[in-house]
Every structure is written in C-alpha cells, then in structure tokens.
C-alpha cells in the first residue's frame, strides 16, 4: 500500500514471510539493499506474528544452516514492525496484504502463486542472486 505522508513522500508497505527473512542467511543476499535497488522509494517491512513464531521454531529445531538463517531473520525484524494477527503464516500474510493493500516479500512458490492470483504484487528471490518484482507497486 502506498500511503501519502505528505504530497511528496510515500511509503510502500511490504509484508515479509519466513522465507523472505531467511534469504540473507541462506543465500548471503542483503534484502534491504536489494529492496532499495528494486523499489527506489521508501518502504516499511511488516512481519505477521505467525512469521515470528515460525522463525523462532526454525531457529531452535531446523537444520544448522536453517537455524542460523532463522536467527538472522529474527534480527532483521527489528528493522520492520511486527503485526499481531491470528492464524497460520500464509493465511495471515494473504489476509494482511489484501486488507492493507500491501506487497509481499516471499520465496515460497506456492504462496507467490496464491498472491498473484489475487492481484497482490510479490517481491521474490530470483536466481538465488537478487530480488525481483512480480506485479505492480501498490
């Protein structure tokens, strides 16, 4: 969602899923640097509370590389805002993005497909080397 703060400044809201927040730890990609490059506008990262719970679980129970990536993902949350929502992670992401007219950051192919079928823009990992945009900035 693009909200006008003044006549010149706008902030794009991006809902981040678990896979998106684990990109730096799994692939060594600076997601904030990539978002800056891709979007060329101000943005705010929104993290649904079920995503935080998933990252916490993976940071304790995942494979070693996943645990490290989840811990890094948890530290990235500090650069965004946690949104308290009910339900499973994917459902809460779809609902939040629809209600707030946001884009979604995800590397989950199935979730990407669901989002695009609803006309929701997606920022995703492409070629394990950079972020790409599918859909329109809102």
N, C-alpha and C positions, 0 to 999 in steps of 0.2 A: 504494500500500500504506500502510496506517496502522499504524505501529509504536508500541507503548506504550513510552515512555521512563520514565514514572512513571505513577501512577494517574490523573494529571490532564492530562499533556501528551502530545500525539500529533503525529507529523509525517507529512504526506502526501507521497509520492514522485511526482514528475511528470517523465516522460521528454519532453524537448523535441526537436522535429525542426528542420530547417533553416528551413522557412517560418515556424515559430513565433518563432525567434530573429531573423528578419528583419522581423517586424511593426513594431518601433519605427522602423526606418529607412525602411520602405516606406509606413507609414500614420501615423506620429507618435503611436503609442499606447504608453503606459507599461505593458508587460506585467506588471511586478511590482506596480504599483499596481492593475491590473485583477485580478490573482490575489488580492491582499489583499482586494479588494472582493467577489470572487466566492466565495472559499473560506472566509474568516473562520476560518482555522486555520493552524497552522504547516505549512510545506511545504519540500521540498528539490527543486531542479531537477537532474535527471540528464541529461547530454548524452553520447550514444554517440559514440565516437571517429570513426565514419564521418561523423557530422554535422559534426564539427570539420573534417574533411578537405573536405567539400562547401563549407563556409563559406570555407575558405582558398582553394579553387579559384575560387569565385564572386568573392571579393574581388580576385582578380587578372585574371579573364577575363570577368566579367559586364559588362552594360551599366553606364554610370556610376551610375545610381541603385541598381542591384543591388550594385555594388561597395561603395558607401557603406553600404548596409543590411547586407551581409555583414560588413564591418569592425565595425560597431556590434554585430552579433550575436556576433562573436568576443569583444568586450569584455564582453558580458553573461555569457559562460560563466564568468567569474571569480566570479560570484555563485552558481554551482552547482558541480557535481562532474562531471568527465569520467569516463566508464566505458569502459574498454578492451574492445571487442567485435569480433568478426570479421564480415565480410560487408558487404553493401550497407546503406545507411542505413535504408531502410524495413523490410527484413527484421530488422535488428538492433533497431529500435525495437519491432516486434511481439514479438520474442523476449524482449527485456528487460522489456517491460511485462507479458507473460504470466508470466514466471518470478518477477518481483518483486512482482506484483500491484499495478502502478502505473497511474496515469492517464497520458494522453499529451497534450501540447500540440502542435497542428498546424493549419495552414490548408489542408493538402492534402486535397482532397475524396476522392480515391481511397483514400488511406491512412485517412482517417476512416471510410470505409465498411468497409474491411477490419477495422479495430479494433472497430467497433460490432458486426460480425458475430461477433466473438469475445467479446463482452460486456465489452470494455475501455472505460472511460469516457474521453471526449475533451473537452479544452478547446480551443475554436477561435475564430477571428475571425468576428464576426457583423456584417454591415452596414458593414464597414470602419471601425467606430467603437468597438467594445467586444468583450470576450471573453464567451463563453457556454459553458455546460456541457451535454454530452450524455452521459447515463448517470449512474451513481451514484458518489459519492465512495467510494474504497476505503480 
